[in-house]
């Protein structure tokens, strides 16, 4: 099955345009506008924000242009003005390019009465993406900022057993190198789309509780169900097995996530639920209906407009 046909399955489920708050739960970006973060040639018309950033992408005369920006945070967690001079994207549908230029004024925010002075710095980030035939996408990113990784990603048609798609990722910085191979398949169950994935990760980053590089076997699945024409419930589960755990280190690590999406024609609101929220809502829904919940409903959200 061609990759473009797989994307049609996602579109049929009503999720062709969503956000990182969706893809972080379902576990894949194909068929979603956030896919352009890895493969800029797949950019599409969208404007979205998560409260401290903006992104605007539009097509014009056979080309697609995009601009984005975000606030920064100091060491105390306070929001300060961003130092991005430009952060833009261009694609003609076959090739895509991203470019960013950041200029640090040399003034570091501080909680003390005296503002600390540091050396100013100018950094650049660049990206390139292209389609390889009808079935594969490739994306490359590089940044001159300290400790920023260089990354190379590819995704394409697989057609093996329960897996329709293969993803291969390589990232390397001054300290760590990570290689990630992942396979997943999408299943169309009417109003619900299911995803099942398996993969392998090798990383120089420290393992949980360990002090050396490690290799992991990964498994994951997600379910995205359309509760109504305007509401979707998403749940995702991932588990990583350390195949060579050190003495005293954890052999495995697992994560569960849940989210809700609201679609009002061209406007979408995607929310990632806070840890434990879904269980609390099921056990005591009246607290949330009446606004008496003690914990926040979401850990993050994205408001989007697509056309």
C-alpha positions as CSV (number, residue, x, y, z in Angstrom):
1,X,0.0,0.0,0.0
2,X,1.4,3.4,-1.0
3,X,2.1,5.9,1.8
4,X,-0.3,8.4,0.3
5,X,-3.1,5.8,0.6
6,X,-2.3,5.4,4.3
7,X,-2.6,9.1,4.8
8,X,-6.1,8.9,3.2
9,X,-7.1,6.5,6.0
10,X,-6.1,9.2,8.6
11,X,-8.0,11.8,6.6
12,X,-11.1,9.6,6.6
13,X,-11.0,9.5,10.3
14,X,-11.3,13.3,10.3
15,X,-7.7,14.0,11.6
16,X,-5.9,15.2,8.5
17,X,-5.2,18.6,10.1
18,X,-4.3,18.6,13.8
19,X,-1.2,19.4,15.9
20,X,1.6,18.2,18.0
21,X,-0.9,17.7,20.9
22,X,-2.5,15.1,18.7
23,X,0.6,13.4,17.2
24,X,2.2,13.2,20.7
25,X,-0.6,10.9,21.7
26,X,-1.3,8.9,18.6
27,X,2.4,8.4,17.9
28,X,2.8,9.4,14.2
29,X,2.8,12.6,12.2
30,X,2.0,11.4,8.7
31,X,-1.2,13.1,7.4
32,X,-0.9,15.9,10.0
33,X,0.3,19.4,9.4
34,X,2.9,19.0,12.2
35,X,4.6,16.6,9.8
36,X,6.3,19.7,8.2
37,X,8.5,20.0,11.3
38,X,10.4,17.0,10.2
39,X,9.6,17.0,6.4
40,X,9.2,20.6,5.3
41,X,8.1,19.6,1.8
42,X,4.8,18.5,3.3
43,X,3.8,22.0,4.6
44,X,0.2,23.0,4.2
45,X,-2.1,26.0,4.9
46,X,-2.4,26.5,8.6
47,X,-2.1,29.0,11.4
48,X,-1.7,27.7,15.0
49,X,-0.6,28.7,18.5
50,X,0.0,27.1,21.9
51,X,-0.2,30.3,23.8
52,X,3.5,31.3,23.7
53,X,4.2,30.9,20.0
54,X,2.8,31.5,16.5
55,X,3.0,29.6,13.2
56,X,1.6,30.8,9.9
57,X,1.9,28.8,6.6
58,X,0.2,29.6,3.4
59,X,0.3,28.6,-0.3
60,X,0.8,31.2,-3.0
61,X,1.5,30.7,-6.7
62,X,2.7,27.1,-6.5
63,X,4.9,27.8,-3.5
64,X,4.2,27.5,0.2
65,X,5.7,30.0,2.7
66,X,5.8,29.8,6.5
67,X,6.9,32.0,9.4
68,X,7.0,31.2,13.1
69,X,8.2,32.6,16.4
70,X,8.1,31.9,20.1
71,X,8.7,33.4,23.5
72,X,11.7,32.4,25.6
73,X,12.0,31.6,29.3
74,X,14.7,32.6,31.8
75,X,16.2,30.4,34.5
76,X,13.3,31.3,36.9
77,X,10.7,30.1,34.4
78,X,9.5,33.7,33.6
79,X,8.5,34.5,30.0
80,X,10.8,36.9,28.2
81,X,10.9,38.2,24.6
82,X,12.2,35.8,22.1
83,X,15.5,36.4,20.2
84,X,14.4,35.0,16.9
85,X,15.2,37.4,14.0
86,X,13.7,35.1,11.4
87,X,12.3,31.6,11.4
88,X,10.8,30.7,8.0
89,X,9.9,27.8,5.6
90,X,9.6,27.5,1.9
91,X,8.5,24.5,-0.3
92,X,7.3,23.9,-3.8
93,X,5.8,20.5,-2.9
94,X,8.8,18.5,-4.0
95,X,11.6,20.2,-2.0
96,X,11.3,22.1,1.3
97,X,13.7,24.4,3.2
98,X,13.7,25.9,6.6
99,X,15.9,28.7,8.0
100,X,16.2,30.4,11.3
101,X,18.5,33.1,12.7
102,X,18.7,33.8,16.4
103,X,20.5,36.9,17.8
104,X,21.3,36.9,21.6
105,X,21.7,40.5,22.9
106,X,24.2,39.3,25.5
107,X,21.9,40.1,28.4
108,X,20.9,37.1,30.5
109,X,17.7,37.4,32.5
110,X,18.2,37.1,36.3
111,X,16.1,37.0,39.4
112,X,18.6,39.3,41.2
113,X,18.4,43.1,41.1
114,X,21.5,43.2,38.9
115,X,21.1,41.8,35.4
116,X,24.0,39.5,34.4
117,X,25.9,40.3,31.2
118,X,27.0,37.4,29.0
119,X,28.7,37.2,25.6
120,X,26.2,37.8,22.7
121,X,25.8,35.0,20.2
122,X,24.3,34.5,16.7
123,X,23.1,31.0,15.8
124,X,21.5,29.6,12.7
125,X,19.3,26.5,12.2
126,X,18.7,25.0,8.8
127,X,16.6,22.2,7.4
128,X,16.0,20.5,4.1
129,X,13.4,17.9,3.0
130,X,12.4,16.2,-0.2
131,X,10.2,13.4,-1.5
132,X,11.9,10.2,-2.8
133,X,9.4,8.9,-5.4
134,X,5.8,8.4,-4.3
135,X,6.6,6.3,-1.2
136,X,9.4,8.0,0.8
137,X,10.1,11.3,2.5
138,X,13.5,12.6,3.7
139,X,14.3,15.4,6.1
140,X,17.6,16.9,7.5
141,X,18.1,19.5,10.2
142,X,21.2,21.3,11.5
143,X,21.8,24.0,14.1
144,X,24.9,26.0,15.1
145,X,23.6,26.4,18.7
146,X,25.6,24.6,21.3
147,X,24.5,21.0,22.1
148,X,22.0,21.1,19.3
149,X,21.8,17.8,17.4
150,X,22.1,17.2,13.7
151,X,19.3,14.9,12.5
152,X,18.5,12.9,9.5
153,X,15.0,11.3,9.1
154,X,13.4,9.1,6.5
155,X,9.9,7.6,6.3
156,X,8.4,5.4,3.6
157,X,6.3,2.5,2.5
158,X,7.0,-0.9,4.2
159,X,4.2,-3.4,3.6
160,X,5.5,-6.0,6.0
161,X,3.2,-8.1,8.2
162,X,1.2,-5.6,10.4
163,X,3.3,-2.7,9.4
164,X,2.6,-0.2,6.6
165,X,5.3,2.4,7.3
166,X,9.0,2.4,8.4
167,X,10.7,5.4,10.0
168,X,14.4,5.7,10.4
169,X,16.0,8.5,12.5
170,X,19.6,9.5,13.2
171,X,20.5,12.4,15.6
172,X,23.9,13.4,16.9
173,X,25.3,16.2,19.0
174,X,28.5,16.8,21.0
175,X,27.6,14.1,23.5
176,X,25.0,11.7,22.3
177,X,24.2,9.8,19.2
178,X,20.8,8.1,18.7
179,X,19.6,5.7,16.0
180,X,15.9,5.0,15.9
181,X,14.1,2.5,13.7
182,X,10.4,2.2,13.9
183,X,7.6,0.3,12.1
184,X,3.9,1.0,12.4
185,X,0.6,0.1,10.9
186,X,-2.7,2.0,10.8
187,X,-6.0,0.2,11.1
188,X,-9.3,1.7,10.0
189,X,-12.2,0.6,12.3
190,X,-15.0,2.8,11.1
191,X,-15.0,5.8,13.5
192,X,-11.8,4.7,15.1
193,X,-8.2,4.5,13.9
194,X,-5.8,2.2,15.6
195,X,-2.0,2.2,15.4
196,X,0.5,-0.6,16.4
197,X,4.2,0.0,16.3
198,X,7.5,-1.9,17.1
199,X,11.0,-0.6,16.8
200,X,14.6,-0.4,18.0
201,X,16.6,2.5,19.6
202,X,20.3,2.7,20.2
203,X,21.5,5.7,22.2
204,X,24.6,7.1,23.9
205,X,22.3,8.8,26.4
206,X,22.3,7.3,29.8
207,X,19.7,4.5,30.5
208,X,17.2,4.8,33.3
209,X,19.3,4.5,36.5
210,X,22.4,3.5,34.5
211,X,25.6,5.2,33.4
212,X,26.2,3.8,29.9
213,X,24.8,3.8,26.5
214,X,21.9,1.4,25.9
215,X,19.8,-0.3,23.3
216,X,16.0,-0.6,23.5
217,X,13.2,-2.6,22.0
218,X,10.1,-0.4,21.7
219,X,6.4,-1.2,21.3
220,X,3.5,1.1,21.1
221,X,-0.1,1.4,20.2
222,X,-2.8,4.2,20.1
223,X,-6.5,4.5,19.5
224,X,-8.2,7.6,18.1
225,X,-12.0,7.5,18.3
226,X,-14.5,10.0,16.9
227,X,-17.1,10.4,19.7
228,X,-19.1,12.9,17.7
229,X,-18.7,14.9,14.5
230,X,-16.8,17.6,16.5
231,X,-15.0,15.6,19.3
232,X,-12.3,12.9,19.3
233,X,-10.8,10.9,22.2
234,X,-7.1,9.7,21.8
235,X,-5.1,7.3,23.9
236,X,-1.5,6.1,23.4
237,X,0.7,3.7,25.2
238,X,4.5,3.1,24.7
239,X,7.0,0.7,26.3
240,X,10.8,0.5,26.0
241,X,12.8,-2.5,27.0
242,X,16.5,-2.1,27.9
243,X,18.0,-5.2,26.3
244,X,21.3,-4.8,28.3
245,X,20.3,-3.2,31.6
246,X,23.1,-2.6,34.1
247,X,22.8,-3.9,37.7
248,X,20.4,-1.7,39.5
249,X,19.0,-0.1,36.4
250,X,15.4,-0.4,35.2
251,X,14.7,-3.0,32.6
252,X,11.8,-1.1,31.1
253,X,9.9,2.2,31.0
254,X,6.3,2.8,30.0
255,X,4.2,5.9,29.3
256,X,0.5,6.4,28.8
257,X,-1.0,9.6,27.3
258,X,-4.5,10.8,26.5
259,X,-5.9,13.7,24.6
260,X,-9.1,15.3,23.3
261,X,-9.7,17.1,20.0
262,X,-12.5,19.5,19.1
263,X,-13.2,20.3,15.5
264,X,-15.3,23.2,14.4
265,X,-15.0,23.2,10.6
266,X,-11.7,25.0,10.0
267,X,-10.9,25.6,13.7
268,X,-9.4,22.9,15.8
269,X,-8.5,22.7,19.5
270,X,-6.3,19.8,20.6
271,X,-5.5,19.1,24.2
272,X,-3.1,16.8,25.9
273,X,-4.7,15.7,29.2
274,X,-2.6,16.0,32.4
275,X,-1.3,12.9,34.0
276,X,-4.1,11.0,35.7
277,X,-6.9,13.3,34.4
278,X,-8.6,10.7,32.3
279,X,-8.8,8.2,35.2
280,X,-10.1,11.0,37.5
281,X,-12.7,12.0,35.0
282,X,-14.0,8.4,34.7
283,X,-14.1,7.9,38.4
284,X,-15.5,11.3,39.4
285,X,-16.8,13.1,36.3
286,X,-19.0,15.5,38.2
287,X,-15.9,17.3,39.6
288,X,-14.9,18.2,36.0
289,X,-18.5,19.0,34.9
290,X,-18.9,21.4,37.8
291,X,-15.4,22.8,37.6
292,X,-14.4,21.5,41.0
293,X,-11.4,19.5,39.8
294,X,-8.3,20.1,41.9
295,X,-5.8,19.4,39.1
296,X,-5.5,21.1,35.7
297,X,-7.4,19.5,32.8
298,X,-4.5,19.8,30.3
299,X,-0.7,19.8,30.2
300,X,-0.7,21.6,26.8
301,X,-3.0,22.7,24.0
302,X,-2.9,23.9,20.4
303,X,-5.4,26.1,18.7
304,X,-5.4,25.8,14.9
305,X,-7.0,27.3,11.8
306,X,-6.7,25.4,8.5
307,X,-8.0,26.2,5.0
